[in-house]
Every structure is written in structure tokens, then in C-alpha cells.
């Protein structure tokens, strides 16, 4: 085997490695994008009242720490705007009963 043939084989191997690396990088990029969309989807749902076009794009451009902070702020314990919520009421009982009802409403 001559030097030329040997160098061509090495070049072929390096080319194959570069192609495989490119393929793996592309797959990793797609996986990261899918994970990011999965992470952003609940935020888009909760912030849909903003009505901003491109909200998903804006959220996807945020860095991880900001996105994590927004996710915590808009966590599942936060009520959805416009939904039904328990409200305090007073049925004309005593003041003590009204205070108790109000306290239980606040704590619920």
C-alpha cells in the first residue's frame, strides 16, 4: 500500500467521523429544542392572556435561569386568570361568624 492510498483511507475515516459527529450534533440539537418546547408549553398556556404574537419564540430565547424563575412564578399553585374561585360570603350571621368565615376563606 502506498502512502497516497494510506492517506486517502485516513481521509475517508476522518470524513466519516466528521459526518457522524455532525449527525449526532443535529440529533442533540433537535432533542434540546423538543425539551425546551416541552418546558415552555405550560408557560405559554398560562401567559396566553397576554395575546402577544410570538410568545413562544420570546420565551424560547430566554436563558435557563430566567425561564426557571418564570416557571416558578407561574407554577401550578397560581390560579388561572378568569377561572372560577372560591369567594368569601356572609349570610347575615353574627360578627364573630363573619370573622370566622373570612378567616377560613383567606386560609383556603
Buried (B, 14 or more C-beta within 10 A) or exposed (E): EEEEEEEEEEEEEEEEEEEEEEEEEEEEEEEEEEEBEEBBEEBBEBBEEEEEEEBBEBBBEBEEEEBEEBBEEBEEEEEEEEEEEEEEEEEEEEEEEBEEBEEEEEEE
